[in-house]
Amino acid sequence: MAAAFLNEICPDDVEAHSAGLDISEINPLAIEAMAEVGIDISAKKTQTVFDAWRSGTMFTHVIKVCSEAEAQARACPIFPSPTKRVSWPFENPARFEGSHGARLEQMRSVRDAIKNKIEGWCEEVCSRRLLEARH
């Protein structure tokens, strides 16, 4: 969701990629929640952090969205490259419990929190780049 929002909100300044520790299917609730805001992630493929690193792409920023508990348990990816690292802990949707409706509501909450965080970050990064370009 974070990569999709980054590419949607600030496409002229960011080319976001998503990666995790393991390759898995995209959570169907994430697909449903993102479709509600007009973003289709159903055809996206997952990749591992190691695949992204092996690609040789130089990333200026790495944003981790795993929860604090996962980070402490070392279940959160570490990206081995000279980048700026940002950590935005959000609940892990794979751990949501309850009915489909209850889990979807939790997913919406995470989706909206991610979107709000990204809007602020993009505004900050874009403003900083505009200032740097003027000098």
Beta strands, then each sheet from edge to edge (+ up, - down):
strand 1: 61-64
strand 2: 84-87
sheet 1: 1+ 2+
end
